[in-house]
Amino acid sequence: MYLKDTKIIRKALQAAIKEDLDLVTCRFKTTTGEYNWVYRIFDVIQLISWITKPFAIGGFMLFKTETFNQLGGFNEEDKIAEDYHLSQKIKPRKFSIINRYVHTSPRRFFNKGVRYMIKLAWSSWLNRNNENWYKQDYGYWDKV
């Protein structure tokens, strides 16, 4: 992750304190501008799922320490989407997405392909209530 926005951590922390939130995340862009449309799709999924189960990407997750510890942190048995899996355990009213951006490398889109990444995101959402789904590898960590 690249924090090009020098105020992002402060803004996330202010939101967390002011609104008594357990988890704050933000929006994403690639460092090159390529594949940003995929992150716009993620933005829509985040907004839709926020009502019932929050959706955060691990590249930027500001947790309240007490809540993180109560939830047991990231499940070490998870082999995929451990960030999303953990974020779902947050109560929707204790979650927020600030309108700030972090930047990430598009390398996974190059290495895995856009179809694979979209399919994986879609599968994660479809299996959001299937605890065993996260324990499978699905080749995500291969050749990255």
Residue pairs with C-beta under 8 A, 6 or more apart in sequence:
1 59
1 60
1 102
1 103
1 104
2 31
2 102
2 103
2 104
3 9
3 102
3 103
4 101
4 102
4 103
5 100
5 101
5 102
7 100
8 26
8 60
8 98
8 100
8 101
8 102
9 62
11 98
11 100
12 24
12 25
12 26
12 60
12 62
12 98
12 100
13 24
13 62
15 21
15 24
15 96
15 98
16 24
16 62
16 64
16 96
19 96
20 94
21 64
21 94
21 95
21 96
22 63
22 64
22 67
22 90
22 91
22 94
22 95
23 54
23 56
23 61
23 62
23 63
23 64
23 67
23 87
23 90
23 94
23 95
23 96
24 61
24 62
24 95
24 96
24 97
24 98
25 46
25 56
25 57
25 60
25 61
25 62
25 87
25 95
25 96
25 97
25 98
26 60
26 97
26 98
26 99
26 100
26 101
26 102
27 39
27 43
27 97
27 99
27 100
27 101
27 102
28 39
28 42
28 57
28 59
28 60
28 101
28 102
28 103
28 104
29 36
29 39
29 101
29 102
29 103
29 104
30 36
30 39
30 103
30 104
30 105
30 106
30 109
31 103
31 104
31 105
31 106
32 106
34 106
34 109
35 106
35 109
35 114
38 109
38 114
38 117
38 118
41 118
41 121
42 55
42 57
42 121
45 55
45 121
45 125
46 54
46 55
46 56
46 97
47 97
49 55
49 125
49 128
50 92
50 95
50 97
51 92
52 92
53 88
53 92
53 128
54 87
54 88
54 90
54 92
54 95
55 84
55 87
55 88
55 125
56 83
56 84
56 87
56 95
56 97
57 83
57 84
58 82
58 83
58 84
59 83
59 102
59 104
60 102
61 83
61 86
61 87
67 90
67 94
71 86
71 89
73 86
74 82
74 83
74 85
74 86
75 82
75 85
75 86
75 134
77 134
77 135
78 85
78 134
78 135
79 134
79 135
79 136
79 137
79 138
79 140
79 141
80 120
80 124
80 134
80 136
80 137
80 138
80 140
81 120
81 124
81 134
82 134
84 124
84 128
85 134
87 95
88 128
107 144
108 117
108 144
109 117
111 143
111 144
112 120
112 140
112 144
120 138
120 140
123 133
123 138
124 133
127 133
127 134
